Structure formats: structure tokens, C-alpha cells
Amino acid sequence: MKKTSERREESFHDYEFLESLEGRTLRILSEYLGPMTRLDKAKINSTILFLGSAKADPTNAASAFNKYYWEAEELAYLLAKWAIGLKKPKGKDFVICTGAGPGIMEAANRGADRAGGKTIGMNISLPQPQGSNRYVTPDLSFNFYYFFMRKFWLTYKAKAVIAFPGGYGTLDEFFEIVTLLQTSKISKKEVSLVLYGADYWQDLIKFDSMVEKGAICREDLDLFHIVSTPREAFAYLKKKLTAGLA
């Protein structure tokens, strides 16, 4: 009896191959092209990125991070409301973007949602499952496997980055962005970096000591701006972002 040849699945339908070591390049490429396609379809020209602790709990008034949750919500509201009023004919500028999780990320998405704006969430797959918070616009909710691809998309369209108090993840993202600014991989004219919460950041990182010890130059302190209230942050960013539109 003549054997019939076994039908082979096309490689792009072969999930065993796609999840293999050899398929890694395609997985990385999909995390580049997929978000690009969806952001272009939504006509997102630029974003404002919020960083900060996932542990900020709006229901725990005793937490040191509680006030930062509500201040992030207010700042995102002010920025989103202002950006909506710009009414750019060729897409949306300064859309609020976060890592999609709870805490400060939820607060920023929440503030933008309260203003009636679109809001982006870029989640990461972790051993402990973490879904996007409920304030992320559904068609602008992304999920990444690779941290470096998530970082790329968090910053690629950002015209401003606001780092609220946070832990290792926030520090990692802040130092990566400030290093890109220091090395001119991104321009200070194109991206404004803000540290929110002077008491927290000045206690945590002794920037002046780094200058005194020769680790950084005095001019490197100009790579970011420290603020402590939503209104102060909004006034600073509105001025910087408006200048960038000219």
C-alpha cells in the first residue's frame, strides 16, 4: 500500500517552531511590528510616559505612596485634557502611556480616562500574572514577552517621561532614559525628563554627591527636572511640549 506523505504545517502556523529558540527572531520582530501597526492605525503621533511604583494603593491612606497615586491621576488628567484641546488634524499627540499595571500606572491611565482621552498600556508577561488595569483603552492595550521590546515602545514615541516614586523597575527605566539623554542617543530638545516628588528622589539618590565624586558632570543634572506638585509639573511640561510643537 502506497504511503501518503504527511502534511506539514506552514512555518508561520507551526507554534512549536515559533516558540522555539530558532523562532526567537520572529517573536522579537512581531513585538516590533505589531505595536507599530496598531499605534499607526490609532494615529498616535506622540506620548507622555508615566513611570512609578506598582505598589501605590489608592485605598490605603496610611501608605507613603497613597498621595502619589492621586497626584499622578491629577497630573495625567491635566495633561490629557490639555492635549485633547490641541485638536491636531493628523493624529493624537501627548497620549498618556504607562506600563499598564496597578499603582502609579493605573493612576495615570485613570486620569487620562477621566479627561476623556485615549490611554495606552504596555504590559509585560511575568511569572506572577499581571493584567492591564481597567483604565487602559482596550485597543491600545499591549502585552510583551521581551522587556527590551517593551522598553523600546514605552519610550519610542515619548515626548516627556515622568518618573514618580518607585522601586527597582522605576529606577531601571529612569536611569536608562537619563543615560540615553546623557549620551545624546535621544535629544533633550525632543524628550523632557521629570522626576516627581523632590523629597523622595533627593533622599534616595544623592545627585550632588555624584557630581562631587566625579561620577557625573554638573551639566548632567540639567538632563532632568524635579517637581513636587501636579500644577508645577503641568506648567513645566506644557511649556516644554508647546515649544516642541512650534
C-alpha positions in Angstrom: 0.0 0.0 0.0 1.4 3.3 -1.0 2.2 5.7 1.9 0.7 9.1 1.7 3.0 12.0 2.6 2.3 13.6 6.0 1.1 17.1 5.6 3.5 19.7 7.1 2.2 22.9 8.7 3.5 26.1 7.2 6.1 27.6 9.5 4.1 30.6 10.3 1.3 28.3 11.6 3.8 26.0 13.4 3.6 27.2 17.0 6.2 24.7 18.2 8.6 26.3 15.8 7.5 29.9 16.7 8.1 29.2 20.4 11.5 27.6 19.8 15.0 29.1 20.0 15.1 29.3 16.2 11.9 31.2 16.2 13.1 33.9 18.6 13.9 36.4 15.9 10.3 36.2 14.6 8.9 36.7 18.1 11.1 39.7 18.6 10.1 41.1 15.2 6.4 40.6 16.0 6.8 42.7 19.1 8.2 45.4 17.0 5.9 45.4 14.0 2.7 44.5 15.9 2.6 47.6 18.2 3.8 49.8 15.3 0.9 48.8 13.2 -1.7 49.3 15.9 -0.3 52.7 17.0 -0.2 53.9 13.4 -3.8 52.7 12.9 -4.8 54.7 16.0 -2.9 57.7 14.7 -0.8 58.1 17.8 1.9 60.6 17.0 3.5 61.0 20.4 3.0 60.1 24.1 3.7 61.2 27.6 5.1 58.3 29.6 4.4 57.8 33.4 6.7 55.7 35.5 6.3 54.8 39.1 5.5 52.2 41.8 3.0 49.4 41.2 2.5 49.4 45.0 0.8 52.8 45.2 -2.6 51.8 46.6 -5.4 54.5 46.4 -7.4 52.8 49.2 -4.6 52.8 51.7 -4.3 56.3 53.2 -1.5 55.2 55.5 0.8 54.3 52.6 3.6 56.6 51.8 2.7 56.1 48.1 -1.0 57.0 48.5 -0.6 60.7 47.8 1.5 60.0 44.7 -1.3 57.9 43.3 -3.8 60.7 43.4 -1.2 63.3 42.3 -0.3 61.1 39.3 -4.0 60.8 38.5 -4.4 64.6 38.6 -1.3 65.3 36.5 -2.4 62.8 33.9 -5.9 64.4 33.8 -4.4 67.9 33.3 -2.1 66.8 30.6 -4.7 64.7 28.7 -7.3 67.4 28.9 -4.8 70.0 27.5 -3.6 67.6 24.8 -7.2 66.9 23.7 -7.8 70.6 23.3 -4.9 70.9 20.8 -7.1 69.1 18.2 -4.3 68.2 15.8 -5.8 67.2 12.4 -3.2 64.5 11.7 -3.4 62.3 14.7 -3.1 62.4 18.5 -0.2 64.0 20.4 0.9 63.5 24.0 -1.3 60.5 24.7 -0.8 59.2 28.2 1.2 55.9 28.2 2.1 53.6 31.1 3.3 50.0 31.8 -0.4 49.1 32.2 -0.1 47.7 35.7 -1.5 48.9 39.1 -0.3 51.7 41.3 1.1 54.8 39.6 0.4 53.2 36.2 -3.2 52.8 36.9 -3.4 56.3 38.3 -2.1 57.9 35.1 -4.4 55.8 32.9 -7.2 56.7 35.2 -6.6 60.4 35.0 -6.4 60.4 31.2 -9.6 58.3 31.0 -11.3 60.9 33.3 -10.3 63.6 30.8 -11.9 61.7 28.0 -8.7 60.8 26.3 -7.2 57.6 24.8 -4.7 56.0 27.1 -2.0 53.4 26.4 -0.9 50.4 28.5 2.1 48.3 27.7 2.0 45.2 29.9 4.8 42.7 30.5 4.4 38.9 30.9 5.7 37.9 34.3 5.7 34.7 36.4 3.1 36.3 38.6 0.3 37.2 36.0 -0.5 40.9 35.8 -3.3 42.1 33.6 -3.7 45.6 32.3 -5.6 48.0 34.6 -9.2 48.8 33.7 -8.5 52.4 32.6 -6.3 51.4 29.5 -8.1 51.9 26.2 -8.9 48.4 25.0 -7.5 48.8 21.5 -4.3 50.4 23.0 -3.6 47.6 25.4 -0.3 45.7 24.6 1.4 42.7 26.1 5.1 42.0 25.7 7.3 39.0 26.5 10.6 40.8 26.0 11.5 43.5 28.4 13.7 45.3 25.9 10.9 45.5 23.3 8.5 46.8 25.9 11.1 49.5 26.9 11.5 50.4 23.3 7.8 51.1 22.8 7.4 52.8 26.1 10.0 55.4 25.1 9.9 55.5 21.3 7.0 57.9 20.9 7.5 59.7 24.3 8.0 63.4 24.2 8.0 63.6 28.0 8.8 61.0 30.7 7.6 61.5 34.3 9.1 59.2 37.0 7.1 59.1 40.1 8.5 57.4 43.3 9.0 53.7 42.7 11.3 50.8 43.1 13.8 48.8 41.0 11.6 48.9 37.9 11.2 52.7 38.0 14.9 53.2 38.8 15.9 50.9 35.9 13.7 52.9 33.4 14.7 56.3 34.7 18.5 55.5 34.5 18.1 54.0 31.0 16.4 57.2 29.8 18.8 59.6 31.5 21.7 57.6 30.1 20.2 57.9 26.6 19.9 61.7 27.1 23.5 61.9 28.5 24.9 60.1 25.5 22.7 62.1 23.1 21.0 58.9 21.8 17.9 60.9 22.4 17.8 64.7 22.5 16.9 67.0 25.4 15.0 69.1 22.8 12.8 66.1 21.9 12.3 64.4 25.3 11.6 66.1 28.7 12.5 64.0 31.7 10.8 64.9 35.0 11.3 63.4 38.5 8.2 63.8 40.5 8.5 64.2 44.3 11.6 66.1 45.4 11.6 64.7 49.0 11.6 61.1 47.7 14.2 61.5 44.9 16.6 63.8 46.7 16.6 61.4 49.7 17.0 58.3 47.5 19.7 59.5 45.1 22.5 61.9 46.1 23.0 63.6 42.8 25.2 66.3 44.2 27.4 63.7 45.8 27.8 62.0 42.4 29.0 65.3 41.0 31.4 65.9 43.9 32.9 62.5 43.4 33.3 63.0 39.7 30.8 60.3 38.6 28.8 62.7 36.6 29.3 66.3 35.4 27.4 69.3 36.9 25.7 69.7 33.5 24.3 66.2 33.8 21.9 67.5 36.4 20.2 69.5 33.7 19.1 66.3 32.0 16.0 66.1 34.2 13.8 68.5 36.2 12.4 67.9 39.7 8.9 68.9 40.6 6.6 68.2 43.6 3.0 69.2 42.6 0.7 68.4 39.7 0.3 72.0 38.8 4.1 72.6 38.9 4.7 69.6 36.7 1.9 70.6 34.3 3.1 74.1 33.9 6.7 72.9 33.2 5.6 70.3 30.7 3.1 72.4 28.9 5.7 75.0 28.2 8.3 72.4 27.1 5.8 70.4 24.9 4.3 73.5 23.4 7.8 74.7 22.3 8.3 71.3 20.7 5.2 71.8 18.5 6.5 75.1 17.1 
